[in-house]
Amino acid sequence: MLRCPLRLVEQARLAAVEAAQAAVNTDDGANVAIANRLQATLVAVQGLCNDTILGANVIGTCIVTAALQELADAMLPNKILQCVKRYLRREA
């Protein structure tokens, strides 16, 4: 079944927030500069909207690729069946 692209965007955004939060949680705080950068990254990722997620190089590309793959998976069996039926009609 074809999923809504906005649902894919939301899932990607939540995964990015979870990854950033995990990085902040696992940091031991020994290096203050690293801890500050991790916290800034977390805040930046939490502020992302759907448009900025789709504009991000890696995340947006993965979302569009996944949506196109799902569309192809949904459409190709029907197209193949149409071709087979057309061939059988021509042969009859």
Secondary structure, 3 states (H helix, E strand, C coil): CCCCHHHHHHHHHHHHHHHHHHHHHHCCCCCHHHHHHHHHHHHHHHCCCHHHHHHCHHHHHHHHHHHHHHHHHHHHHHHHHHHHHHHHHHHC
